[in-house]
Amino acid sequence: MNSDVKKKRVLIVTAVEAEKDAVLRGLCGAEGVDVIAVGVGSAAAAAGTAAVLASNAEQYHFVISAGIGGGFAERAAIGSLVVADVIVAADLGAQSPTGFLSLDELGFGSARVAVNPDWSSRLYAAIRSADLTVCCGPVLTVTTATGTADTTEELAIRVPGAAAEGMEGHGVAVAAFNCHIPVAEIRAISNAVGPRDRAAWRIGVALSALEAASQAIREVLK
C-alpha cells in the first residue's frame, strides 16, 4: 500500500452497542479504525453506513460488517467465527408457485455482494492464527431470523454452503459497494440456525468471540 492509502481509515459497522463495545475492547484503542452501531436490520445498516460514507467516503479504504449471528449446523458452532466469502440477501425476492425466486432470477439486480477476497483472506488468516475457531463461507442477511427447521433447510438449499446468518451484512455491503469501497463481514455465532430456542442462545459467548476476533485482526487493519 502507498502512504496515502495507509492514512485512510477502516469503518466497522455493528447493529447494537453491545457488539460495538466488544469490537472496541478487542481493538484496544487501535488507530485508524472507527466503530459505529447503526441499529438492527438491513435498512438501518444501509442507512447508517451510507450516512457516514456519504460525506466521508474518501477517508475510508475498507468497511467491515461485524456482529453476532446464527450458525448453520456442521458449519459454524456456537462460539465460533465466520468470515464471509459472499454476502447474500437470502430472502430478497418473490414467492412463486414453484418456490422462491431470488432477485437475480427475477432480473432485478443481484441479492449478492462480493467481499474483497484479499481483505477477507487476511482477516480469516489472522483470526485462525489466534487459535480461534473460524470458517469461511456465505453469510446470509435475513429480515426475519430463522426459527424453524423447514426455513433452515430451505435457506441451506437456496445458498449451498451457507455458514451463518445475520440481519445487517447486506445493507452495510450495498452502502460500501455504492461508494466503491471494499467490504467484508465477520459473524460470531451465538445460536444455531433452526428451531427457535432462546434458552440455548449464548450471546455472552458470542460477544467474547467477537472481542477476540477484533483483537486478532488489529494488525491487519493498520
N, C-alpha and C positions, 0 to 999 in steps of 0.2 A: 504494500500500500504506500502511496505517496504521502507527504506530510499534510496536505490539505485534507485527505480522507481521514487521516489519523485524528484530526481535530474535530471531526464530526462525532455526533453522539448516537447512542443506541436508545431506542424507546421501548420499554417493556410495558405491555398493557395487561392488566388483570381486570377481573369483574368486580371483586369486593375488597374491602380494606384488609380483611384477614389475609388474603392472598398477597396483596401489596406488601403488607408488613413482613410476611415470610420471605418474600423476594428481597426486601431491603435488609433483613437480618443476614441473609446469605451473602449479599453483595458487600455488606460491611463497609459502606462508605466508598465503594469503588467509584472512581471518577469517570465522567463521560457517559453516565447512564441515568436516564430519567425513568421513573416508575410511576404509573398512574392507575387508578381504579375508576372504571367508567360505567359500571352498572352491569346487570345481568341481561344476557340475550344478545343476539347478533345485531339488532338495530341499535341498541345502546353502545355496543362495542364499535360499530362502524361510525356512529355519530361522534363518539368521544375521541376516537383515534383521528378521524378526519378533522375535528376541530383543532387538535394540536398540530397536525401536519399542514393544515391549510395556510397558516401564516409562518410556519417554521420548517417546512419540508427540507429546505436547504441545509438545516442544521443536523439532519439525521441521515445515516447511511445504512441503518438496519432497524427493523421492527420485530419484536417477539410478542406473540400472544402466549401468556403463561397463566396457569391456574390449576385447580384440581378438576377431576372428572371421573367418569366411569371407565372401567377397563373391560374389554371383551375376554371371555373365558379362554384360557390357554394362550393368550397373547400378552395380557398385562394384569398381573396380580395386584391386590391392594398393597399400597406402599411402594410400588414400582413406578417407573417413569416412562413416558413415551415421547419421542421426538417425531414429529410428523414428517412423512415423506410426500404427502399431499394433504391439502385441507379441503374437505368436501362438505358442502351444504346438503346433507343427506336427505332432508325432507322437503327440499325446494323443488317443486314440480307440480304434477297433477295426477289425480287418480283417474283410472280408466277401467273399462270392463275387463281388460286383460292384465290389469295391475298398475303399479306406479310408473309414471313417466317422468324422467328427470328433466331438468331444464335443458340439458344437452339434447335429449331425444325430442323435446318439443321444438327445438330450433330457435330458442330464445336466448342463446348465450351458453355459458357454462357454469355449472354449480361447483366447479373445481378451481382452486387457485394453487399454482405450483409454488412450492417452497424453494428457497435458494439452496441448491444442493451443496455448495461449498460451505456456507454458514452452517447448515443443518448437520453436515457430517462432522464439522468441528465441534459443535455443541454435543453431539452424540459421543464423540471420542472423549471429550473432557468429562462428561458425566460417567462414562464407563470406566475411565481411568481413576475415578474417585471411588471405585468399588461399589457403585450404586447399581441397582438392577434397572436396566433400561432396554427398551426395544425401539425399533424404528418402523413406522407403518402409517397407514391412513388414519387421520384423526377426523372424526365426523362432527360437524356442527348441527345441532338439532334445536328446534324451537320448543319441543316438549321432551323432557328427559324420558328415556326409555324405562318402562316399568312392567313389561310383560315378556314372557318367553317368545310369543309369536312375533312381536315387534323386533326383538333382538335377532331372531332368525332371519326376518325379512331384511334388516339392515346388513347383516353379515353376507347375505346373498347379493344384495344391491351393491355393496362395496367389499369385494373379496379382500381378505387380509386385514379388515378393519381392526384397529388396535385399541382405540379409545374414542369416547365421545365427550363433547363439551357443548357450551352454548354460545361461545363468543368468537372462536377462531376465525370463522369465515368473514365475519364483519370486520375484524381487525385486518385480515388479509386483503379484502377488497379495498379498504381505505389506503393501505400501503401500496397495493398494486396500482391504484389510480394516481399515486404520486411517484410511481416508478422507483419505489424503494423495496429492496429485498425483504422477505418476511419468513419467519419460522414460527413453530408452535411447540410448546412443551406442556405436557399434562402430567400431573402427579395423581395417582389413582387412589380414590377414596372409597370406591364401591364397585361391585361387579355390575356390568350392564345386564339387565334381566329383570325378573320379577321384583318389584319394589319391596325392599326390606330395610326400612330406615334404621332399624336397630343394628344392622350389620355394617352400616357405614362407619368409616374410620377417618373422619375429617382431620383430626389431630395428627394422625399418622401421615396423611397425605400432605398436610401443610409442612410437617417436618421434612418430608422428602423434597418438597418444593424448595424449602430453605437450603437443603443440602445441595440440590442441583444448582441453585443460584450461586452458591459458594464455589461449586466446581467449575462454573463457566466464567468466572471473573476474568481469568487470563485471556480467554477467547474474546471478550468484549473490549479489551484495551485497544 
